[in-house]
Amino acid sequence: MPSLIITETLIQTQHFNMEQDDRRRNKNLGKNFMCRLQCMFSHSSTSERLSLEDTQQWSQSLERLLESKYGLATFRTFLKSEFSDENIEFWLTCEEYKKIKSSFRMSSKAKKIYEHFIKAEAPKEINIDYHTREQIKRAVKNPTLQCFDDAQKIVYGLMERDSYPRFLRSDIYRSLLDSLAADAVKG
């Protein structure tokens, strides 16, 4: 009987130690990631710093998250960690594509987007229906700025319903919030 009590005590102690280690690891994860984000953007012309308020606003909508340079970088990192970054990469590529002015460049870029994201078995194939895939296949022959719009809407919807809620529950986001909250308390 005494050995059973000792064993239970050891198990409880180990469990407590593991929880402490997890808390420390998550705190460090948030601190480390916060430092990486700020270093990543320290060379940009704006000296806007990552703040708790901005980071909390990411949870209001996917649009709010993507509008923030820190939010976008954090979301991309999260998706890469899950090996599911093809949707955000496609969405961002489409946003850049819409800015093209030259018809030659548009044609070239449309073909690259098709080969990289749309075509069956593409390296970063996105999850869209057959009809949309075929519509794009035809449109790429004479591309317009809108030829990827339907696929982009589908992908945005997938991210909004699937990836974004997972991101909000992720260790990377939670620990970043915790680190910023701890810094805010320190002053």
N, C-alpha and C positions, 0 to 999 in steps of 0.2 A: 504494500500500500504506500509506504513512504516513497518508493522509487517512482510510482505513478504520479504522485504530487510533484516530485522533482522534475519529471519529464514534462508535465503540463506547464510548470513554471518556466522551464527552458524554452518550450514552444512559444509561450506568451511573450517571453523576453525577445526571442528571435523575431517574432511577428512585429513587436513594437520597434525593434531596431530596423527592420525592413521598411516600416512606414516612415521612420525618421529619414532613412536613406533616400526613399522616394521623394519626400518633401524637399530635401536638400538638392537632389538631382533636378527636380522640377524648378526650384528656385534658380539654380545655376543655369539650367536650360534657358529660362527667361532672360536672365542677365546676359548670358553669352549671345543669345540671339539678338537682344536689344543692341548690344555693342556692335555686332556684325551689321545690323541694319543701318545704324548711324554712321559706321565707317563706309558702308557702301555708298551713302549719299553725301558724305562730308565734302566731296569735291564739287558738288553741284553749286550753282549760283545762288540758290536760296539756302539760308541757314536754318530753315525750319527743322525743329527737333521733334522727335517722336514723343507724344504726350499721352497721358492716361485718357484724357477726354477724347482725343482723336481715335485712340485705339478702342475705346468703348463704343464709339459711333459706328465702327465697322459692323457691329452686331445689328444695326438698324436695317441694313439691306445689302445685298450683293453689290448693287450700284455704288453705294457709299464706300464699301470696301475697295472696289476697283478704282474709284476716284482718288484714293490716297496712294501716293507712291510707296509708302511704307506698307500699307495694306495689301497692295498688289504684290509687292515683293514677298511678304509673309505668306500670302495665299499661294503664290507660285512655289515657294519652298515647301509648304505643306503638301501640295499636289505632287511635287517631285518625290517627296518622301513616301508617298502612296503609289508611285509609279502610274499616276493618272493625270499627267500635265498636258495631254494632247488637247483637251478642250480649251484651256486658257490660252495655250499657244496658238491654236486656231483662231480664237476670238480676237486676240491681240494682232495677229497677222491680218485678219480682215479689217480691223480698225486702221492699220497702216495702209492696206490696199486701197481703202476708200479715199486716201489723200493723193493718190497718183494722178498726175495731170497728163502725162504722155501716153498716147494710145499704144505705142510700141512697148513701152515699159509695162503698161497694164496687161497686154497680151502675154508677155513673158512671165510676169508675176502670177497671173491667173493660172497658167499652165503649171508653174511650180507649186502653187497652193493645191491644185487638183492632184498632182502627183504625190505630194507629201501628206495630205490630209483626207482627201475625198475618195480617190480611187480604191477599189477593193484591194486589200492587202498592202495599203500604203504604210510607210514607216510609222506614221502617227495617225493612223486611221481613226476618224471620229465616228461616233455612233449616230448615224442618221438613217432615215428610211430609204428604201430603194428608189421611190419616186423622186425624192429630192436629189439623190445621187445622180440619177439619170438626167434630171433637169440641168444640173450643174455641168455634167459631161457635155451636153449640147451647148450650153451657154458659153463655155470656155472657148469654143471655136470662134465666137465673136463677142468677146467679153465686154461687159459694162461694169460700172462701179457697184451695181446692185446684184451682180450674178451670184454672190455668196450670201446674200441677206437671209434667205430662208434657212440655210444651214446654220448661220450665225445665231438666229433666233432659237433654233432647236438646241444648239449647244449651250446658249445662255440659260435656257430653261432647265437643261440637265444639271448645270452647275448650281443653279438657284435651288433646285429641289433636292439635290444629292450631295455634291461636294461642299457647298457652302454650310449647310447645317452640321456636317461632320467637322468642318474647319472650326466652327464655333465651339464644338465640344472637345477639340483636340488639345493635347498637352502643349503644343507650341503656342497656341493662342491663349490658353488659360494661364500658362506660366509667364507669358509676356505681360498679361494684365496684372498678375500678382506682383511681378517685379516693378512695374510702373507704379502700382498702388503703394508698394513698400517705399519706393523712392519719394512719392508724394507725401507720405507720412513723415519721412525724415526731414523733408523741406529742402 
